């Protein structure tokens, strides 16, 4: 896609031509120059001298209005458009400066001269001319290297049907996947490591597929099962477990940057976000085809539905586009909209295509063949889409100022009735009274009069603060988010759909030429439909992404699955397949897996099953020096690389070992009852969330995830970044992790529960209890030496513990076993699988 020279036009006159219902006289270039000259000499000085101090980009832009930008005046602020080109009498700006508007008289405390008002009126009458903005060369002339990159860079190429290679050691391989790996190893003269032993393999696959440890009974059954299909039975059992969806759904929630609040400058809750979380978990448990899964999340509202339940499910799925970080404190509506569009583009393209398309917002992508016109082709799709997260933008709002019930999606029989005239009037009155009270407080808080007693003897500041609190409570009671019935956050097509303009340098108000809605030109996807001009285009975007001829979508997902099972992707930069990302270590294997993924009906479970049943997955973790010397990063996969359990696995495994884990899904989320007012990190809501994380025995995927209040048990072990697509988490080793395992109340509580579980087995002696402790924590039998050492530790500890120690259980024997249990839970072997 290129920008022709005819598109390089003045944004001011492009905007005029696009204004509905407006007929302007045709002007010559000379006329245009005269009109702009009139603006510069007569109009801009008036705006600069009288309006810029309060209504420009470098100020707080009161009311959300900018007058230093033409489109800022046309879009207007909280009261609507300030300028209607060609119609001065309908322009709020003229009403304000004439002092004919009942609420707004500008400038404050004075009035413009009759000549200045006449100049403003004539300027608007003649079309509100503005100096034209030229497209930068970086946009109008895409880089010459783009065509070469389209032809040469591996990611843009169609999936190749690679021939399965022949290998020297044919008996080693159990399938085609193994042959692709072994072929690369033989080229380098490397031998794969030996197979893992059964307890190690069972612990590995159970954590990988469910995020939980195997039970002692499962370990014993597998170790003693001599049938040739023993491991196949284990894998099929794990794939059928509800825990599979909880584990693999959490992987997708990382990619979907899932969170239960907006984050950013003003942190507002998403009380209904949990529905999307549950939708994702159910989709993985049901093995919903990945292409269908994507279509539902991007265009679920536009898909046919046989039942109301299916329609509700598809609406909930679109929460994928709604649950990102939102800057509700953004004072300009147009910036708020375009920033949200950018966030949606970034999420969709990084998660599905592993491309950094948002880099083309301001200029052509500097590395990948993605021109700015492609970015705005996608932007038109999301600009034609309502973001239904129940919020609106407002600078410096308080209480429920940000809450907007019109931007919610009712489910089933739920309704979102518009409040009646009396209710609207009451809410408006309360908001106005609250605003006045807030101003009153600001006026007295720093003055001596604030301490002066009022009519009831209390300081005036205290009286005003109490009044504000009461008004807030009254407003909240009128706008309770729970009164409407089942609600989802998601998207829907806007009432007005259409293409959008390039924004010069990415600035929301600086309009360039209009770009037709469409997709990325770097990918030639045969059979993809064109955008339906009567809809947003999200349905066609979803179809383009999931078209079997789109090589990136299956490649990216196959690589994500590989990364979760082998520790690193065949492409190590799992969220970036562009020029600055990594190249595949085994491109033939990646394309083979991607093709098989599509042929297999886009089944994630089938792909996972194929990978874990391979010989490669079942290798041990030994690291011969000769192999390390040739391939120190194990890119050729000659062994199974050990990995640290992630934050959820550590917490869930702790609960499982202690016998306190509740496997049933909890109802909703603690955040569901939050009113849509600002959350403070040190407020009562944060305290409630911390208490919930400490006392909950449910799986970690169900913990509340309000941005900025991440549960400590997750945060300390490198939890996912909730503000962006996270296909691969960091893995760090820092002092705070050791301190957490030593001191955190959760760890100490669960250590005590594990001790009670062990001591509650009268059928076992201490040696038997120690063997059980090792089975429960590290999934293996304890050695005789470990048992001997542990018994000595218990005896010494019990002898030293006195009842005077207020921070220890009263029973010295229980205290000793709790200490030993905590040592196991804090061990490296507990935190790592190999």
ABEGO torsion letter per residue (X at the ends): XBBBAAABBBAAAAAAAABBGBBBBBBBAAAAAAAAAAAAAAAAAAAAAAAAAABBAABAGBGGBBAABAAAAAAEBAAEBABBBGBAAABAAAAAAAGABAABBOBBGBBBBAAAAAAAAAAAAAGGBBBBBBBBAAAABBBAAAAAAAAABAAABBBBBBBBBBBABAAABABAAAAAAAAAAAAAGBBBBBBBBAAAAAAAAAAAAAGBBBBAAAAAAAAABABAAAAAAAAAAAAABAAAAAAAAAAAAAAAGBBABAEEABBBBBAAAAAAAAAAAAAAAAGBBAAAAAAAAAAAAABBBABAAAAAAAAAAAAAAAABBBBAABABAAAAAAAAAAAAAAAAAAAAAGBBAAAAAABBBAABBBBAAAAAAAAAAAAABBBBAGBBBBBGBBEAAABBAABBBBBEABBBBBBBAAAAAAAAAAAAAAAAAAAAAAAAAABAAAABBBAAGBBAAAAAAAAAAAAAAAAAAAABAAAAEBBBBBBBBBABBEBBBBBBGGBAABBBBBBBBBBBAABBBBGBBBBBAABAGAAAAAAAAABAABAAAAAAAAAAAAAAAAGBBABABAABABAABBBBABAAAAAAAAAAAAAAGGBAAAAAAAAAABAAAABBABBBAAAAAABAAGAAGABBBBBBBBAAAAAAAAAAAAGABBABBBBEBAAAABBBBBBBAABAAAAAAAAAAAABABBAAABBBBBGABBAAAAAAGBBBAABBBABBBBBBBAAAAAAAAABAAAAAAAAAAAAAAAABAABBAAAAAAAAAAAAAGBBBBAAAAAAAAAAAAAAAAABBAABAABBABAAAAAAAAAAAAAAABAAAABBX
